[in-house]
């Protein structure tokens, strides 16, 4: 099992880099070429969501991405450092009228990811949130 880990400052311009790395690692892992665009788009949505959450909660910590190549599956995890309690507070805060719109964008991003990825799991706890996505691989040697 090989893993590539990325950490990047929560800036939108770094999302493109994460997409490119994800597509390259997915290709090497044996993800079907027809699915690579879905991988790119899903990673872009997940990373954009994490960047938005970090920015909206004024966090200086990096967004985390782990790309894991297994025998029959390729997994990507995108993590943020926004605790579950802070996510709920942002939605119910009376001062957060502007935040409500941002939450709609976050929810839309999750809907897009769910439409692109058959195997997706979204969790959040006191340490932050995590989006886990996976795709089957066809491990054939690259020539």
Residue pairs with C-beta under 8 A, 6 or more apart in sequence:
1 68
1 69
1 70
1 71
2 68
2 69
3 66
3 67
3 68
3 69
4 21
4 25
4 66
4 67
4 68
5 64
5 65
5 66
5 67
6 17
6 18
6 21
6 64
6 65
6 66
6 67
7 62
7 63
7 64
7 65
8 14
8 17
8 18
8 62
8 63
8 65
9 62
9 63
10 50
10 51
10 54
10 55
10 59
10 60
10 61
10 62
10 63
11 51
12 48
12 51
14 47
14 51
14 63
15 44
15 47
15 48
15 51
16 44
18 43
18 44
18 47
18 63
18 65
19 40
19 41
19 43
19 44
19 47
20 40
21 65
21 67
22 39
22 40
22 43
22 65
22 67
22 76
23 36
23 39
23 40
23 43
25 67
25 69
25 74
26 35
26 36
26 39
26 67
26 74
26 135
27 33
27 36
28 69
28 142
29 69
29 74
29 137
29 139
30 74
30 137
30 138
30 139
30 140
31 39
31 74
31 135
31 136
31 137
31 138
32 136
32 138
35 135
38 116
38 117
38 135
39 74
39 76
39 135
41 112
41 116
42 76
42 112
42 113
42 116
42 117
42 120
42 133
43 65
43 76
43 78
43 133
45 109
45 112
45 113
45 116
46 76
46 78
46 109
46 113
46 131
46 133
47 63
47 65
47 78
48 109
49 78
49 80
49 106
49 109
49 110
49 131
50 63
50 78
50 79
50 80
50 129
50 131
51 63
52 102
52 105
52 106
52 109
53 59
53 80
53 82
53 87
53 106
53 129
54 61
54 63
54 80
54 81
54 82
56 82
56 90
56 99
56 102
57 82
57 86
57 90
59 81
59 82
61 81
63 78
63 79
63 80
64 77
64 78
64 79
64 80
65 76
65 77
65 78
65 79
66 75
66 76
66 77
66 79
67 74
67 75
67 76
68 74
68 75
68 76
68 77
69 137
70 137
71 137
71 139
72 136
72 137
72 139
73 134
73 135
73 136
73 137
74 134
74 135
74 136
74 137
75 132
75 133
75 134
76 132
76 133
76 134
77 130
77 131
77 132
77 133
78 130
78 131
78 133
79 128
79 129
79 130
79 131
80 128
80 129
80 130
81 127
81 128
82 124
82 128
82 129
83 124
83 125
83 126
83 127
83 128
84 124
84 125
84 126
84 129
85 126
87 124
87 129
90 96
90 99
90 102
90 103
91 99
91 100
91 103
93 99
110 122
113 120
113 131
113 133
114 120
117 133
117 134
117 135
119 133
119 134
119 135
120 131
120 132
120 133
121 131
121 132
121 133
122 129
122 130
122 131
122 132
123 129
123 130
123 132
124 130
